[in-house]
Amino acid sequence: MLQKVVICGVDTSGLPKLSAKENDELMRRLKAGDSLARETFIVGNMRLVLSLVKRFWAKNANADDVFQAGCVGLIKAIDNFNLDFNVKFSTYAVPMILGEIKRYLRDGNSLRVSRSIRDTAYRILKVREGLEERDEEASIERIAREMQVAEREVVYALDAISDPVSLYDPVYNKTGDTLQLMDQLCDESQSDEIWTERVALREAIARLTERERKILTLRYYEGKTQTEISAEVGISQAQVSRLEKTALKQIKANIS
């Protein structure tokens, strides 16, 4: 994105440079309603937009669109700038231009991420950058400890701002036969090994007594406690525990 010279039909290498005095004079004139001064001022400050656009690297973002978003921020800054602010226009304009670019990049994402999660992710990136600058290991655990949050929050936030990947993205193409990401994915729950284990487990369970099968069903499929099972089956909790252990040991022996 950063190598383009012509963006939105504008030759950025030929953008004019305005002195501070010229900027001040044009601002006074445009605020007085001079449309020509306004146009000259906008073009003369596009270098400011370009310098801010170069801060962003977004592989899925279109350079023209990002530059246009920055120009929208520039125009908003011009419209809202007050000569009585007693600050340089660029000082006032930079946050507005950056805000407009960030809004475009955020809203242009195919997956919407809440602001709180994005804020957490950006804080994580700052903490990671700080750790790396101190030559410390920027592991998930270290970042979570530094931020005093759970590790799962760090993982979730970073995943949320990651760019989505297409299943049809090529991952290998050395021999001429393109290997796509989807070629490396498989449903492990349907593998031959899992299927064989399920058959063996089903046969092992079938060899149990009816009472043992019922106890295991209530315990592991319905999630009931041994006390609840004892009341339903009509035996003591100790007997339930003994029968459960015996059944599990028998299953293990039959499938090993």
Secondary structure, 3 states (H helix, E strand, C coil): CCCCCEECCEEHHHCCCCCHHHHHHHHHHHHCCCHHHHHHHHHHCHHHHHHHHCCCCCCCCCHHHHHHHHHHHHHHHHHHCCHHHCCCHHHHHHHHHHHHHHHHHHHCCCCCCCHHHHHHHHHHHHHHHHHHHCCCCCCHHHHHHHHCCCHHHHHHHHHHCCCCCCCCCEEECCCCCCEEHHHHCCCHHHCHHHHHHHHHHHHHHHCCCHHHHHHHHHHHHCCCCHHHHHHHHCCCHHHHHHHHHHHHHHHHHHHC
